[in-house]
Amino acid sequence: MSAPTLRKGTLGTADIAFFVISAAAPLTVMAGVAPVALMLGGIGAPVGYLVAGVTLAVFAVGFTTMSRHVRSAGAFYAYITRGFGKPVGIAAALIAMLGYNGMEIGVYGLLGSATADTAHALWGIDVPWLPVSLAGLLLIWYGGFRSIDFGAKVLGVLLVAETGILVLLAGGVLLDRGGSAEGLSLASFSPGNVFVPGMAAVLACAFAAFTGFESTVIYRREARSPERTVPRATYIAVAFLGLFYAFIVWAVIQAFGEEKVVRAAADDPGGLFFSAITTYVGPWAADLMHVLIVTSVLASLLAFHNAINRYGLALADEGVLPPLLGRVHPRHRSPYVAGAAQTVLGAVVVLGFAAAGADPYAQLLLWVNTPGMIGLMVLQLLAALAVFLFFRRIPHREGALRTVVAPLLAAVLLAGAIGLVSYNVELFTGASTGVNVLLVALVPGVFLLGLLLARRLRRTRPEVYASFAAEPRADTADEPAAADDPAPATTR
């Protein structure tokens, strides 16, 4: 009897979109980070989110075009291998593991601190963060252990709840301000409020708010009609996040007024959204928002956990990671061993920070998330360049806009975004220069380690190296190969 595999044809466009939008944690990003963007860039902050969204939409043009030609389960690293060759592809695989693990494991610190803040705000009790984070590890493990459609349903409910409370806030503001003498203002979008010195820092915050949107391709093997559902989910995710973020930040500016919102954000950044929703909706909505921030964090954790598990499964199938990690549960069709290993890794990191007396937010979250965020942005840059290189090597019928203009423009814009984030890294870490240098250097360090691993694999395990990121055979592929699909990846 053949070994069980992931459940094919399970996820539709909406399901995949739920996964990637949930990973971005819209409520947490808005309530936790948007006030910082307002402090730094003033009332022009909504434009920063629009610029980030447009940049990533341009990236998605080439990215989704290439998804019609690459059917490997390796997602980012498979794309990069097609463009740059196996050494860079293997290095990209390690950066992907760093990026997705960093983005998830650090958030367990946020889960602990957000739950403690919620318990104190609602009931006046002090809850230690570590037991909450460890309980979260078990809960997320179980969510990943269950079938992918179970996870999609859970994330769908949680995402509707967290976006719903933000829509409720915006609705209350618009109804009140729209009918008042002051009215509503579009001054946030005027050039004088956009082209200000702090906008560079706003853009850094904005790009960080989209992290994980590109993970749509990770679910290719479980998608229905992946050539259609994956691109659709990608565009839906980036369009929703860009427009929604900009709209909500603009609505909060209207809530306080253009003359007062920056001062309000500076005086109490953590309470800005709670104050607004208390004023325009009611105290009960602020209490509900506290609870939904916790569920928003849980949704983000589950989304990233599922993505990591599928990367681990793909690399185990490649022979790069131990074969044990490639086992799929016979009933739930989930990569359950990879999920268990990722949970253990998360527990080790969380317990290590706790033993060192670290702060769950300022250190566990920010220090672990930052290299993860930069790593995923570097992968986006490499993937954009890989799209251009890939289509220069194969016969195809795609237009120049999709294969030349969009990927090269996206590469330029993403390189600028990485520069902004790296230059303003202290905004994300609050750490010393030495710590910041170390955190940023982790990404090129892991990339170099990947190049060395590729060299070792080529010398000691040539069969693994030769088949790395190869296209699935026609009889096992998710769908028939396109007529102009390339030959298996080069063995450079």
N, C-alpha and C positions, 0 to 999 in steps of 0.2 A: 504494500500500500504506500502511495506517495506521501511525502511529508506535507502537513497543512501549510497553506500560504495565506497571505493577507486576503481579506474578503473583497473581491473585485466587484465593480459596478454598484457600490454602496452609496457613495457620496455624490450629491448633486451640487449645482453651483452654489446654492444657498448654504449648504452644509460646509463647503470649503471656505466660503466667505466668513462664516461664523468662526471658524478656527482661526483665521488670520486676523480678523478684526478683534477677536477676544484677546489674542496675544498682545495686541497694542494697548489693551486695558484703557479704553477711552475715558471712563469716569476718573480713574486714578491719575491719568495724565492731565486731565483738565483741572481737577481739584488740587493736585499736588505740584504740577509743574507750570501750568499756565500763569499763575500769579507771579512766578519768577520771570517769565517772559514779559509780563506787563511792567514789572519793576525795571527791567533792563532796556526794553525797547519802547515803552510808552504805549499810547493808544494805537500805534501802527502794528502791534503784535499780530493781529489776525492775518495780515498779509504774509507774515513769515510762514504760517501754516499753508497758505495757498501756494506760495513759491515752492515749498518742500513737496507738496502734492503734485504740482505740475512737473517738477523734476523727476519724481518717481513714476509719474505717468509716462513721461518720455522714455525712461528706462524700461517700463513695461512693454512698450511697443516692440522693441527688439527681443526682449526676454520671452514674450509670449509667441513671437514669430518662430523663434528657435525651438520652443516647446513642441511645435508640430513636427520637428525633425529629429528630436532626441527623446527616446523612450526609456532610457535608463532610469532606474530608481534613485540614482545618486544626486538628482537635483543640481544644486549649485556646482558641486565638484565635477559632475558629468559634463555640464556645459563648459566649464573652464578647461577641462581636459580636451574637449573637441577643438577649442580655440588655441590653447597654448601648449598642449602636449601633456603627457602623463606626469612628469615631475611637478609641474605647477598644479596639476589637478590633484595629486596626492597631498601637496602642501595645502591646497584649498580645502580638502576634506578635513584636515586637522584644524584649520581655522574655523570651519563650520562647527566642529565639535566644541571648540573653545567658545565660539560665539553663542550658540544656542544653550549650552550648559551655563555660561556666564549669565545670560539673560534670564534663565530660569532660577538657578540656585540662589542668586542674590536676592530674588524676590521673596524667598522664604523669610528673610529679615524684615521686609516690608509687611508680610502677612502677620508676623508677630507684633510689630510695632503698631500697625493699623488696627489690629484686634484689640490691643491694649488701649489705644486711644478711644476706640469705640466703647469699650466697657467702661472707661472712666467718664466719658461724656454722657453716656446714657444712664448708668447706674452708680457712678461714683466709686467704683471698685478698681483696684489695681491688679492687673493680670500679668504674670511674668511672660515675657515673649517667647522663651525657649520651648516650653511645653506646647504652645500654640504652633510654633514652626514645625516641631516634630510631628504633631498631630496632622498638620497640613501635608507633610511628606507622605504619611500613610494614606491620607485621603486622595491625594493626587496619584499615588501609585495605584490605588484601586480604580480610579477613573481611567488610567491608561491600560490597566489589565483587562477591563471590560471591552466590549466590541467598539469599533470606531463609530458606529451609528449611535451607540449609547452616549459617547462623548459629544457627538454633534448635537444631540437633543439637549443635553445638559448645558452646553455652551450657548445654544440658541435661546434658552430661557434666561440665562444669566445676562447675555448680551442685551436682550430686549429690556431687561430690568434696569441695567445701568445706563443705557442710552435714554430710556424712558424718563428717568429722574432728571437728566440734563435737559430734555425737551420740555419737561414740566417747568423747570426753572426759567428757560428761555421764554416759554409761553406766558408765564406770569409777568415777566419783565416787559414783554412786548405789549401785552394787554394794558398794563398800567401806564407805561411810558408813552405808548402810541396814542393814548387818549388824553394825555396831559398837555399842559401848555408848553412844556419843554420839547415834547416830541422826541423823535428818533433822529440820530445823526449818522452820516456816512463819512465823517471826518477821519475815521481810522484808515480809509483807503485813499486819502489825499497824499500826493507826493511829499508834501512838507512833513507829514507825520510818519512816512515810510522810510525816507532816506535820512535816517538819523544814526549817530554813531553806535547806538546799542542794537541796531538791527542785526548785525553779524552774530551777536550772542543769541538773539531771538531765533535766527535761522538754525543755529546749533541745537537749541532746545526743540525746534520744530522737526528737524530731521530725526532726532532721537525718538520722537513720538510715533514714528511710523515703523519702528523696528519690528521685523517679523512679517511684514505684509507679503514679502516675496515667497513665503513658504508654501504657497498654493501648489507649486510643482512637486512638493514632497508627497502629496496625496495622489499622485497620478495613477498609481497602481490600484487604488481603491475608488477612483472616480468613475462615474458614468460618462461615457463619451469624452475622455480626457482632452481630446483636441479642441472641444468646445467649452467644457466646463472649467478647465484650468484657466484659459485666458479670460473668460467672463468673470470668474471669481477674483482674479487679479485686478482687473479694471474696477470692479465693484468695490473692492477693498480700498484701493488707493483713492478713488473718487469720493467714497463715503467719508473716509478719514479726513481728507483734505478739506472738504466742504463743511463737514460737521465740526471739526476743530475750530475753523475760522468763524463759523456762525456762533458757536457757544462763547468763544472769547469776546466777540463783538457784543453779544447779548449781555455779558457781565459788565462790559464797559458802559453800556446803556444803563445798567442797574445802578451804578455808583455815580455816573456822570463823568464826562471826559476830564473835568478839572480835579476830580477827587479820587478816581480809581487807582492811579499810580500810588498816591499816598496810602490809600487803604490796603493795597497789596503789600507795600513796604512795612506797614504797621503790623499786619497780621496775615502773612501769606497763606498759612495753613487754614485760616478761618474765612478767607475771602468768599469762597463759594457757599459755605454754610451760612454766612451772614446774609448773602444775597437771597438764598432760597428761603431763609427765615422771614425776611422782609416781604418778599413778593409772593410767597406761597403759604408759608406757615411753619411754626416750630416742628410740627409733626413731619414735614418733608425733610427738614434738616436731620432729624433722628433717622429717618429712612435712608438718607444719603450716607450717613455714617455706616449703616449696615451694608449698604450696597457697595461701598468702597471695599469692604472685606470680600464680598462675593466677586467683585471685579478682579481683585488680586487672585482669587482662586481660579477664575476663568482663564486669566493670563497664564498661570502656572500649568493648568491642564493642557492648554494649547501648545505651549512650548515643550512640555513633557512628551506629548504625542509626536511632535516634530523630531525631537532628539531621538526617540525610540526608533523612528523610521530611518534616520541617518545611521544609527548603530546597526540596525538590521541590514541596511544596504552595504555597509562596510564589512560586516561579517560575511555576507554573501560574496563579497569581492575577495575575501581571504585576508584582508588587512587587519581586521579584528578577529578575536577567537570565534570559531564556528558556533560555540555555545550561544553567543549573543544573537545568532540567526534563527533561533527556534521560535516558532509561531504556535500560539495556544490552539489546540485542536477544536475547541468549542468557540471561543471568543474571536479567534483569528487575529489576535493581537501579538506584537513582538514582546512577549511578557518577560523573557529573560533580560533583554535589553532594558526594559522598563525597571526591573528589579535592580539591575546594576546601576542605572542612573539614580535611582532612589538612594541606594547605598552611598554613592558618590556625594549626593546632596547632603545626606546625614553627616558624612565625615566633614564636609566643609562647614556646615552649620555648627556642629559640635566643636570644631576647631576654633571658630570665631568666638563662640560662647566661652570656651576654656580660656581664651586670651582676654576675656573681659571686654570684647568689642561691642560697640553700639550696633544694634540690629539694623538701624536705618543709615546712619552716617558712615558706617564701615562695611557691614556685611552686604547691604544692598548696593551702595554706591561704588564701593571698591570692586565688587565682583561683577556688577552690571557693566561698568565702563569699558573694560577690555572686550566684553561680549558685544556691546553695541558697536565699538570701533571695528571689531572683527567682521561683523555682518555687513557693515558699510564697505569694508574692503572687498568682501566677496561680491557685493553689488557692482563695484567698480571693475573688478576682474571679469565678472560675467558680462558687463556691457562691452568691454573690449573683446571678449571671446566671441560675442555675437558677430562683430565686424570681421574678425579673423576667420571664423567658421564659414561664413558665406562667401569669403574670397576663395575658398578651397574647393567648394563643391558646386556642381551644376544645380541651379534652382530657378524657380519662377517668381521669387519674391521681389518686390520693388525696392528701389534704392532708398526710399524714405525709411523703410523698415530695417534694412540691412546695413546701411551706411550712415545716413543722416541721424536717425534716432539713437543708435548705439554710441556713436562718437560724441554727439551732443550730451547724452546722458553721462558718458565717461568724464567729460570736462566738468559738468555740473556736480557730479558725485565726488570728483577729486577736490573741488572747491569745498564741498560739504565736509569731507573728511578733514581738510585743513582747518575749517572753522571749529569743528568739534575738538580736534587735537589742541588748537591754540587756546580754546576756552575750556579745557578739560577740568579746570578747577571749579567750574560751575556745577559739574556733575559729581565731583568727588569731595570737595571741601577739604582736600588733603594738602600736605606739604609738597614742595616742588619735587623732592626725591621720590615720594610715593607716586606722584603723577607721572614722572618719567618712567618709573618701573611699570605702571599700569599700561601706558601707551606702548612701551617697548615689548610687552608680552605678545602683541600681534605679529610684528616682524620676527620676533624670536621663534614663535610657533611656526611661522612660514618657513624659516630656515631649517627648523627641525624636520618639517615635512619634506623639504628637498633632500635632506640627508637620508630620511627614511626611504624615499623613492630610489635613491642611489643604492641603498642596501638591498631593497626588494629586487631591483634589477639584477644584482649580483648573486644574491642567495636564493631568491624564489622567483625565477624568471617567468614561470607560468602564471603566478599571481600578477606580476607586473604587466605581462602581455595582455591579460584579460581585464585589466582595470578599466572600469567605466565603459565596458563594451556594451553594444546594443543587445537587447534580449533576442533570442532566436525567434523566428517567425511563428513557431508552433507554441511558444510560451508568452508571446507578447500580449499586451493588453488590447491591441488593435492591429490590423494589418499595416505593414510598413508602407509609407508613402512612396510613390514612384521615384521621387528624387532623393530619398533618404541616402545618407552617405554610407560608405563602407565602415566597418568597425574602426574605432579610433586609432589614430596613428600610434606606433610604438616608440615614438621619439623619446 
